[in-house]
């Protein structure tokens, strides 16, 4: 009976550690200088390189997708941008490369005019949107 109790306690401890690790990963979804977008299954953090998005010049995105408890790290992500008020998107299609561990690098972004742009991301079955104003 004592052996069974140790086994049950060990399994309970492992289960609690696994539960604690899931949210910690999402809460620790830190990418310095990044915007953080919260979903039901993921936390998505992204930042632009350079930090100030230039009008009419290419820039890149660094993206980190962090799963919440019980969710898997996405192996792919989709990203795009548009100007809702003007009803158009970009003239370029950016590329996205998976770097592993929920990290992605996207190149080839270009906002060809000033105004409000809206980023759209899809990862792990969730959609995220975030607006930025470019002057």
Secondary structure, DSSP 8 states (H G I E B T S, - for coil): -HHHHHHHHHHHHHHHHHHHHHHHHHHT---TT-EEEE-SSEEEEEEEESSS--BTSEEEEEEEEEE-TT----S-EEEEEEETTTTEE-SS--EEEEEETTEEEEEEEEB-SSEEEEEEEEETTEEEEEEEEE-
